[in-house]
Amino acid sequence: MRIAWGITGAGHYLSESYEVFSELKQRHPDLKVSIFISGAGEEVLKMYGLLGSLDSIAPGGYMEEIFLERDQGKSYPKVGRFLMDKYDHLIISPATSNTVAKITHGIADTLVTNAVTQAVKGSVPVHIVPVDIAGVVRSELPYNIDRDLCQNCEDCPPKNECPKQAFTDEPQIDLLLCDGCGNCVDLCPYKAIKGGEVELRIRDIDSRNVRILRGLDEITVLDEPSAILELIL
């Protein structure tokens, strides 16, 4: 079986999605997975420390590549595979509300939304895990500095030891530089660096777009990443 996995710029469900695909590969080493990553998806994967781990799922070679949007130009030539009967499934997990809105309105201006368009045209089943379905969700946060705990030390061990030089003078963590390694957490004597969760209320317009998505041809909405296991196994 050959699967295409699309990743967009959401932190919610990101770790869970990675764990699901890792389990799939462990159970079925012969499963081939290609990964299509949007521009925002690449940034968020770095923030959560997962970008460098994806090669355990897509190690390289034909039909096991990792495609970054920034490397694919404006025509996204690799999505042509969906018109050539190369994949059995396209799975988008996680899918941001922005991605869902674009798909429901026929917009294909990112690597992932273009992949969805070509997959539908090529009659490849598309399965999407939206992050904003309804109600309230709790989403994992990348590492940040708690300004109430930070003592703004002149000699800051986390800043001095950061391999990505992601600490600013304010102090803040530049999430576009941070790779989510987490070394800084133990280096701060005041425990001012942490991850955590945030409670998010889903907007009515995002819930409405998910309802529209459920009615589109060739597309199935999955409520959470664990449903991918049931689908594939």
C-alpha positions, 0 to 999 in steps of 0.5 A: 500500500502507498499512502500520501500524508499531508501536514499543515501548520497546526500544533494540535494533533501534530504529535498524535498524527506522527505517533499514528504513522510511526505505529503504522510503519512499525506494524507494516514495514513494507508500507510506503509513505510520502509526506507533503508538507505545507510552508506553515507545516514545516515551521510548526514541525520545527517548533515541536521538534518533529521535522527531523524525525519524519525520515523514520516514516519516509526514509527516502527513495521512490514513493518514500520521499518528504516534499517541502512546499518551498522546494516544489515551485508554484506548480507543485509537480509531484502532486501529479502522482495523484493523477497517475494512480500512484497512491491508495490514500491521501491523508491530511492530518492535522488540517488547519481551519485555513486548509479546510476553508480552502478545500471547501471553496476549491482553492488549491494554492498550497502544496497540500491543498493542491494535493487534495485537488489532484487526488479528488480529480484522480479518484484517490480517497482523501481523508482529512483530520481537521483540528477545528471541528466544534466546541472547545479543544485543548492544544499543545503549545511549543516552548515559551518563556513565562515572563512572570517567572523569568528573572531576565538574568544577565547570564542566561544559561538557556540563551547561552546554550541554545544551539539554534540561537533562538532566544531574543533579548526581550526575552522571548523564544523565536519559534521560527528558529527553535527546533523544539529540542527542549534542552533549555527547560532544564537549564533555566534555574527558575523553571521559566521555560515550559510548554503546556496547553491552551484552551481554544474555542472553535469558531462557528465559521470553522465548524460550518466549513467542516460540515461542508467538507463532510459532504464533498465527493471523495473526501472523508472527515476523520474526527481524530488521528487514531481513526487513521489506524482503523482506516489503514489496518 
